[in-house]
Amino acid sequence: MIILRPRRKFGVNRSTLSKRHRGVQGSCEAKAEKSRNLNNTQEDKLIAYIGKLYSKGLPPTHAIVRNFAEEIAQKPIGSSWVSRFLKRHDDQLLTHWTASVDSKRFRADSAFRYSLYFELMRRKIDEYAIDGRHIYNMGEKGFIVGILSKQRRIFTQEQSSLGKLRGFVQSGNREWVTIIAAICADGTALSPSLIYKLTSRQLQDRISI
């Protein structure tokens, strides 16, 4: 009978092999997973949930992900846990600075509708021979009162590869301050202006830029 000596052939200590065989001692990988706040299965589910949140227009912040992790782990989690979580799954997750988007604008966002609009406009310009000095382009930018213009949020790599990194959708019930700018096709421009909620109820209440 040939007796294999684990230490000599595989470099494994006999007592370690005996403990593994009896289930007393697990592998280093299993030990590392056990010491983490969430195991591999729980972290995979959290990644899938981040993707679902984005599909609803709610990409989570670091704080939101940390709250979810604490709910799963049923214990407090350190402030640096999310950074380590993102690093472990950098092949699946990424962070990106994004601005808030009104819920109605989120639902109306459609490249197909945009193309139809510009195609129709081009036809009407040609049909009626509209001169460039009679064409103005007006742009507006809204700022939600009480909300930061940009926040760092978490997305999946799949959403990034599809070019779907859109902003966080808010309900639309917050007060907005809007800045408007207009430029003519001949190169001239109108002075920009602000639209905001009046407090004095005077029509002449305005801010010059």
N, C-alpha and C positions, 0 to 999 in steps of 0.2 A: 504494500500500500504506500502511495506517495502522499505525503502531507505537505500542502502548500503553506509556505510561511508568508503571510501578508506583508510583514515588515520588509522582507528582503525583495519580494517580487513586485509589490506595488507601492512600497514606501508608506504603508499604513500601520499604525500602532495596533497591536492585537487587542488591547483593552478598548480602543476607540471603535474597532470593528465589532467587538462583542456588544458594546453599548448601542451601536446602530442597529444590530441584528435584533436586540431585545426592545428596541424602541425607546430606550432611555435617552439617547442623544440623536438629534436630527442633523440634517446637512446645514452647511453655513448659509445657503440660500434660504432654507426654511426658517432658520433662526433670525436672519435679517428681516424677512417678511413679517415674522411674529412680533418683532420689536417695533415695526412701523405702526403709525396711527391707523392706517387703512391697509388691508391686504390687497393683493393683486386684483382679485375679483371686484372688490369694492371700488378701487381706483378706476377700473375699466368701466364700471357702471357710472361713475362720476363723469368720466370723459364723454360717455354717450349722452348724459343729461345736459352737459354743456352744449353739445350739438343741438339738442332739442330746444334749449332755451334760445339759441340763436335763430332757429327756424321761426320762432314766435316774435323775433325782433327784440330779444332780451339777452344779448351777450353779457355774461356775468363779469363783475369786477373781482379783484383779488379778495376783497372782504366778503363778497357773496359766496365765492367758492370755499373760503375758510369756514363760513357759517354752515354750508352744506356738509363739509367734512366733519365738523363737530357734531352735527346731528347724526351722522352715520356712526361715528366713533363713540358717541355718547360720553364725551369728555372734552375738556378744553384742549385746543391745539395751538402751538406756538405761532408767533407772527411770521416766522420765516418758513413755515411748512409749505405754503403755496408756492414759493419760489423753488423749493426743492422738488415739489410735485411737478411743476412745469419743466424743470430740468430733466427729471426722470422720463418724462414723456414729450421731449422736444421734437420727436418725430411725428407726434399727433396733435400737439397744441402749440399755440403761439399767442403773444399779446400784441395789441395794436391800439394806438390812440384813435379814438373815434368821437364824433360829436353826436348830440342828441338829434333825433329825427321825429317830427310830429307824426302821430299814428296815421292821420289821413294822407300825409305825403308818402309814408311807407307803403300804404296800400295802393297808391296811385303810381308808384315808381314802375315804369315799364318802358324798356328800350323800343318795343314795337310801337307803342303809342307816340313816343317821341319822333320816330322816323316818319310816321304818318303825318304828324303835325308839320314837320319841316318840308315834307314833300308837297303838302297842300299849300303851304305858304309860298314855295317856289313857283308853283303853277299860277297862283293868283298874281304874283309880282309880274310874271311874264304876260299873263292875260290882260292885265290892266296897265302895263308899261309903267309901273310905279317907279318914280325917280328915287335915287338913294337918299337925297336930302329930306325925303318924306318918310323915311324908315328909321324908327328908333328901336333900340333894344333896351329893355328895362330889366334890371336884376335886383334882387332883394336878398338880404341876409338877416335871419331872425335870431335873437338871443333870448333864451328863456330866463326869466327873472328868478333868481335863487338857485339856478343850476349851473355848474361849471360848463364852459363851452365844449371842453373835451375831457374825456376820461379814458383811462387805460383799461381795456376790457380783453377778455380771453375768448379766442376762437379756436376751431379745429383746423388742422393743416388742410383738410379736404375743402373746407369753405374758402380758405385762402387760394388754393389752386384753381377754384372755380370763379375767382374774382368776386366773391360775395361778402366782402367785409364791409357791411353797411352799419350805420350808427344805431345807437340804442333808441328804441321807440318809447316815447312818453305819451301819456294819455291825451294830451291836448287841452287840459283844463288849467294849465299854468299861464300866467301873464307873459306876453311877449313884447319885446322892443325890436322894431324892424328898421333897418337902414335900407334906403332905396337909391339906386344910381341908374342913370339913363345916358346912353350915348347914341349919337346919330350915325348912320352909315356913311355920312360925308366926313366924319372925324370930329365933329363938334359934340359937346356934352353938356348936360344940365347939371346944376349944382345938386349934390346928394342931399337927402332929407331923412328925417327920422319920423317914425310913426309909433306912438306910445299912448298909454292910457292917461287921459287928462285928469288933473286933480282940481284945477281952478274953474273948469267948465267954460273957459274963455277960448274962443276959436283962434285968437291971436297968440295963444300960449304955444311957443315953439322954440326950438333950439337951432341956431344957425351953425353950419359946419364950414 
